[in-house]
Amino acid sequence: VAEPSGRRRALPRLGSPPLLYFLVARFLTTGPCRRAAEVLVQELEQHQLLPKRLDWEGNEHYRSYEDLVLSNKHVAPDHLLQICKRIGPILDKEIPPSISRVNSLLGAGRQSLLRTAKGIVLFLIT
């Protein structure tokens, strides 16, 4: 995407807030928190926080939540949940937890999903 300086700007990467917002909204649409999903979608659209699309000239365009759902039909409402379920076993193979078969998204220390071979890494979404 071209910036005023003429440089191109990249689209949101894996783990970017716009993609996460979309996945959270998608997840909420089929559960017991459907009103929360509606409010979240309204906020995302109002503040233009959803991932943008690029046209053939490299220009960014805002998309509505529905447009994003239609252009990503392969993303089921439980897509985020499926990602969360797969992360633990993949990480456990690389860096074993201190207690095997105990998996939690809220784990700490050697049970944390943010653990590394050298210790714990904390990430802040900005």
C-alpha positions as semicolon CSV with decimal commas, in nm:
position;residue;x (nm);y (nm);z (nm)
1;V;0,000;0,000;0,000
2;A;0,147;0,335;-0,099
3;E;0,215;0,586;0,177
4;P;0,256;0,962;0,122
5;S;0,633;0,906;0,094
6;G;0,571;0,668;-0,198
7;R;0,673;0,358;0,002
8;R;0,444;0,060;0,017
9;R;0,290;-0,045;0,348
10;A;0,228;-0,413;0,427
11;L;-0,109;-0,564;0,506
12;P;-0,177;-0,700;0,856
13;R;0,046;-0,994;0,938
14;L;-0,036;-1,315;1,118
15;G;-0,128;-1,226;1,474
16;S;-0,217;-0,867;1,392
17;P;-0,496;-0,706;1,593
18;P;-0,734;-0,666;1,291
19;L;-0,717;-1,040;1,218
20;L;-0,763;-1,127;1,584
21;Y;-1,060;-0,891;1,615
22;F;-1,222;-1,060;1,315
23;L;-1,165;-1,409;1,459
24;V;-1,304;-1,308;1,800
25;A;-1,615;-1,157;1,639
26;R;-1,655;-1,467;1,422
27;F;-1,627;-1,690;1,730
28;L;-1,884;-1,491;1,927
29;T;-2,147;-1,507;1,649
30;T;-2,246;-1,867;1,717
31;G;-2,216;-1,887;2,094
32;P;-2,423;-1,753;2,382
33;C;-2,274;-1,401;2,345
34;R;-2,435;-1,303;2,016
35;R;-2,522;-0,953;2,137
36;A;-2,157;-0,904;2,230
37;A;-2,069;-1,013;1,876
38;E;-2,311;-0,756;1,730
39;V;-2,164;-0,477;1,944
40;L;-1,809;-0,583;1,860
41;V;-1,884;-0,588;1,486
42;Q;-2,040;-0,241;1,509
43;E;-1,732;-0,110;1,692
44;L;-1,493;-0,275;1,446
45;E;-1,674;-0,124;1,150
46;Q;-1,718;0,217;1,313
47;H;-1,347;0,245;1,393
48;Q;-1,240;0,067;1,072
49;L;-1,045;-0,196;1,266
50;L;-1,107;-0,491;1,034
51;P;-0,840;-0,611;0,791
52;K;-0,841;-0,407;0,472
53;R;-0,825;-0,542;0,119
54;L;-0,587;-0,436;-0,152
55;D;-0,696;-0,361;-0,506
56;W;-0,485;-0,442;-0,810
57;E;-0,309;-0,105;-0,782
58;G;-0,210;-0,167;-0,420
59;N;-0,466;0,071;-0,267
60;E;-0,626;-0,023;0,065
61;H;-1,004;-0,042;0,101
62;Y;-1,207;-0,087;0,417
63;R;-1,432;-0,390;0,436
64;S;-1,743;-0,458;0,635
65;Y;-1,756;-0,759;0,863
66;E;-1,996;-0,933;0,623
67;D;-1,764;-0,870;0,328
68;L;-1,480;-1,021;0,527
69;V;-1,689;-1,327;0,618
70;L;-1,792;-1,376;0,254
71;S;-1,436;-1,346;0,127
72;N;-1,312;-1,592;0,391
73;K;-1,569;-1,870;0,371
74;H;-1,302;-2,119;0,478
75;V;-1,291;-1,952;0,822
76;A;-1,555;-2,122;1,035
77;P;-1,695;-1,955;1,347
78;D;-1,481;-2,188;1,563
79;H;-1,159;-2,112;1,369
80;L;-1,000;-1,928;1,664
81;L;-1,094;-2,211;1,900
82;Q;-0,935;-2,465;1,664
83;I;-0,617;-2,259;1,650
84;C;-0,606;-2,246;2,031
85;K;-0,654;-2,624;2,054
86;R;-0,363;-2,688;1,816
87;I;-0,109;-2,451;1,969
88;G;-0,054;-2,647;2,292
89;P;0,033;-2,986;2,139
90;I;0,264;-2,823;1,881
91;L;0,448;-2,627;2,149
92;D;0,464;-2,931;2,380
93;K;0,663;-3,120;2,114
94;E;0,918;-2,839;2,087
95;I;0,937;-2,729;2,452
96;P;0,786;-2,981;2,693
97;P;0,580;-2,839;2,980
98;S;0,672;-2,919;3,339
99;I;0,351;-3,124;3,378
100;S;0,250;-3,321;3,070
101;R;-0,114;-3,341;2,958
102;V;-0,204;-3,029;3,155
103;N;-0,304;-2,770;2,895
104;S;-0,446;-2,427;2,958
105;L;-0,451;-2,101;2,768
106;L;-0,396;-1,939;3,110
107;G;-0,089;-2,142;3,211
108;A;0,210;-1,978;3,378
109;G;0,583;-2,050;3,378
110;R;0,665;-2,382;3,207
111;Q;0,291;-2,435;3,146
112;S;0,255;-2,104;2,958
113;L;0,183;-2,109;2,587
114;L;0,428;-1,818;2,566
115;R;0,719;-2,023;2,702
116;T;1,042;-2,048;2,508
117;A;1,348;-2,266;2,547
118;K;1,515;-1,979;2,736
119;G;1,215;-1,867;2,941
120;I;0,886;-1,687;2,908
121;V;0,823;-1,431;2,638
122;L;0,553;-1,170;2,693
123;F;0,383;-1,006;2,398
124;L;0,187;-0,685;2,401
125;I;-0,055;-0,607;2,120
126;T;-0,025;-0,243;2,029
